[in-house]
């Protein structure tokens, strides 16, 4: 898909402060017929790939400056706005291809014709059919859902699963979950670090990418796993304080057990393998 990063026509003029605000001055020229990506502020972070998970602030407008959505407007009263976390495989084409190749820390102006946005149908009551869209995107962070290298550097700990449960398999690959026929499900929620990662410690304000393999207690043969899809799962918000991620590091393999006190046989077992983390704190 064509993306013009050196467009010589006139597009809206954008001002404001990275991560905090946007100002808009309308353009007098015709609307472009290709996706335009203009770097307004250059970042120094990692390059964004076409299939990456991205954290970003954004401000979405029609060609005339009418705002239809903005992360800057979502903050509760008295609080800072938080970035949105999303996969570039789950957004309009203009976003996917316009942001690929940019760097973390960039402020990017995207001008997206309808053909690469919401087409002739539009979206909801705020984006009419055939609309050219203007986005200001501040790239906060990125994660590669295909990168499992952090898992391969982990070291097995001395921690063991509860009696009757076994977790097997090399690090950096899909694990197996097996139960003894008489294994009794635990009655308390538990997180056990089976392998310690050598990457950064997960912080409270981190969004995380991870592979997860899950099974109902006693039914390891029916385990479902993101490994089978080839892409890591990711959190859409900060989860650094939640069970399975709190006090862990990138690269860790963690056994998480969620009991069901009413029906112990419905307890769930998850093997979580943390592939990456990024800070999604509000901009101060």
N, C-alpha and C positions, 0 to 999 in steps of 0.2 A: 504494500500500500504506500502511495507517495506521501512523504512528509517533507515539507520545505522548511529547512532550518536557516535559510538565508533569504527569506522572502523580501522582495524589493518594493512591494506595494504597501499601501497604508493600512494599518490595523489599529484598533483602539490603543490608546496610551495608558499604561498602568503605573500607578505609584503606590505608596503605602509601605508598611514595615513588614519584613519577613516574619511569617508566623503569627502576625497580629492584626493586620489591616490591609485593605485594598482601596485604592481610588481609581476612578475610571474617567477617561476622556474619549468621547466617541470619535470614530474615524469618518472621514468624508468620502473615502474611496469606495469602490465596489467590494462586495464580500468575496473572499478568495474561494476558488473551487477545489483547493487541495488543503490538507491539514497543515497548518502553520504552527511550528514550535519555536518560540523565541525565548532564549535564556536571558532573563532580566537580572538575575543575581547568580553568579557562579559559585557552586559549592565545591568542596574538596573531597567529598566522600566517594564511596564505591559507585561504579556505574550500574544503572538499573537494567536488568535483563527483561526480555519480552514476556517471560513467564513468572516474574518475581512477585513476591508479596511486598506491598509498599505501604508505608505510613506517610500520610500527607495531610496538610491543611489545604483546603481549596475553597474557591469562590466562583460560583457558576452564574453566568449572565447570558442574556440574549445579545444579539449584535448591537442593539441600541443601549445596552447597559442595564436593562431590567434584570434584577437579581432573582433567580429561582431557587437557589440553594447555596448554603455557605456553612462551613464548619465554624467560622468565626461567630455565627449567630446562634450556635447551639449550646453555648456554655450556660449553665445555671447562673442565676443572678449572683453577682459577687465572685464568680469563679472564672478561671482562664479556660479558653477553648482547648479541647483535646483533638489530636489528629485522628483521621479516619484510617483504619487498616483494611486493606482489600487486596485481592489478587488481580493482576493485570489480565487474567483469563476470564474475569467476571465483570468487565466494564466495556463501554462502547469502544469501537475500533479506534476512534481518534485518540482516546486516552491510552490504549494499549501501545499503539505504535508511536504516538507522540511522546510518551514518557520513556519508552525504551531508548537507551543510549544517553539519557540525562544522568546527572550525578546527585547523590544525596547531598543536600544543602542548597541545591538549585532552587530558584524561583523561576517558574516557567509560565509563559503565556501560551495557551493553546487556543487556536481558532479552528473550529471544527465544522465543516459544511454538513448539512443534514445527511448526506449519503454515508458519512462516517460517524454520525451521531444517532439521532432517533428517527431519521427518515421522514417520510411523508405522514406517518402516523402521529409523530410527536410523542410526548410522555405526560400523562396526567393533564391537569388544567393549567400548568405553568409553562410548558414547552410546546408551542404549536407545531403542526406539521410543516416540514420544510425549513425549520429554523436553523440558522447558523449560530453556533454556540461559542462563547468566549469563557475560558477557564483560566484562573490564576492558581497555580499549584505550587505549594512549598513542600519540597521533598524532605521528610524528616528521617526516614530510614528505609531499609529494604532487607529482605531475606530471600534466599534462593531455596525454593521448596525441593529442588533436586539434589542439593548438596548435603551429603551425609558424612563428610570427612571428619567432622568433630566426633562422631560416634566411634570411629576407629582408633582414636587416641585415648579412649577411656580405659580405666583400670578396674578390674573386678575387686569388689570389697569383700569383707568377711561376713557381710550380712546375708542372711538366708530367708527364703520364703517361709510362711507358716507350715507346720507339719501337714503333709498330705498334698502339698502343692509344689510343683517344680516348674522352673522357667529355664529353658535351654536355648542354645543357638549362639553363633558367633556375634560379637558386637558389630554393628553396622549392617545387620541383616535382620530379616523378620524372625522374631523369636517364636518358640513353641510353648504352649501352656498345657500342662498335664496335671491330672488329679488322681490320687488314690481313690479307690471305690468307696472307702469309708471316711474320706476327708471331711472334717467338720469346718464349716465356714466361720471365720472370725466374727465377733460381735461389735468390733470397734473399727472405725475408719482408720486406715493405716497407709503410710507411704514409706517404702523401704528402698534405699538406694543400693541397687545390686552392682552397679558399676559407676565409678566416680569420673565425671568428665573433667578435662583439663582446661576447658574454656572459661569464660567469664562467669562469675556468680550471678544467678538470676536476681535482679533487683525488683522491688515492689512495683515499679512503674514500667516494667518490661512487658511487651507483647512477645509471644513465643511461637516458634515453629517446632513441630514435633511429629514423630511417627507414633502411632498408637495401635496396639493390638489388644482386643477385648474379648472376654468370654464370660458367660454366666458360670457361677460356681458349679464345678463338676462336669462341665461340657466343653472341655478344651478343644475337642475336634471341630467344634462349630465356631471357633474364634474368627472374628472379622478384623481386618487390618488395613491401614493406609498403605502398608508396604505393597499390597496387591495392586494398588493404583499408581504407584511410582512417584507420587507427590506427597510431601508432608502436609499435615493439617496445620492450622494456625489459629491463634486467638485474635479476635477482633477488638480486643481491649487489653489493658494491663491485667495480668493474672499472676504476677510474681509472688503474691501472698497466698495463693491457693494450694490445696493439698496436691502433692506431686511435683510442684515447681518451687515452692518455698524452700530456701536453704540448699537448693540444688545448683548445678553448674551446667553450662552448655556442654553437651557430650554425654551427660549422665543417662544411665538406664535405670528407671524407677518403677518399682512394683507398687501399684495403687489398688487398694481394696476398699470397695464401698459395700458395707453390710446392709442387710435388710432384716431388721429385728423381728418383724412380723412374720416373714417367710424367709428363713435363712437360706433356703435353696435358691433364692433369687438374688443373692449377693453377686456383685460384679467384680471381676478381676481385670485390671488393665496393666499392660506394660507400656510405659511412656518413655520414649527416647528423644531427648531434647537436641534438636539440630541447630537451633539458632535463637537469638533474642535481640530485641532492639528497644531502646528507650522511647516510650510514647508519652512522656510527661508533657503537660501544658507548657507552652513557651512563657518564660518569666519576663 
